Amino acid sequence: MAKIQLNGKNTVIKSNYSLFDLLKKHKLTNKKIAIELNGEIVSKANFKKKNLKNNDKVEIVHFIGGG
């Protein structure tokens, strides 16, 4: 288990959890999103490659239309 901060809230995830797994858990895989991991933007191509570790800080922003 690993403790991470997700959008400012502490949460616990399984070990070897990838960013893609996190998106899947929160049903965000088909959304237009941006992810910041420890202060750096992660490209969509690396979502499955980036595994989360203890004390990581993740910010997920998804875009919605409106006017």
N, C-alpha and C positions, 0 to 999 in steps of 0.2 A: 504494500500500500504506500501511496505517496500523498503528501499534503501539498496542495497548490492553491493559489489565489486565482479565482476565475471572476473576471469583471468586478473586482474589489471584494469578493466574498470568499472566505476560506472553504475549501471542499476537499474531500478525500477521493482518490481515484485508485484503480488497480495499478500494479506495477506494469511497466512496459506498455503503457497507454500512449497511443499516438494522438496527434492533433486531430487526425481524421476520426479516430475512435470517439474523441470528445465531441466532435461535430455530430457524429451519428447518434450518440447518446442524447443530445439535445435537439435532434431532428432538424439540423441546419445544413445537411449535405447538399441540398438542392437550392440553397439560397445564395445570393450575391453577398459575399462576406469578405472581411479583412481580418487577419489575425496578427496580433502583436504578442510576441513571446519575449519576456524579459527586456522590453524596450525596443525590440527590433521587429520589423514587419517580416512575416514569413510568406514566401511565394506559395501559391496554390499547388505547384508541382512538388513541394516538400511536405505537404500535410501528412502524407502516409509515412514519410521517412523520419519526421521529427518526433521522437519519444519524449514524453514529459517526465520530469524528475522532481524529487522533493524540493519544495520551496520555489518552484517556477511561478512566474506571474504571467497570466494569460488574459488578454483582452480580446473579445470577439465583438465585432461590429457588423451588423447586417443592414443592408440598404433596403428602404421601402420607398415606393413612389408616393407622390402627393403634390399638393400645390396650394 
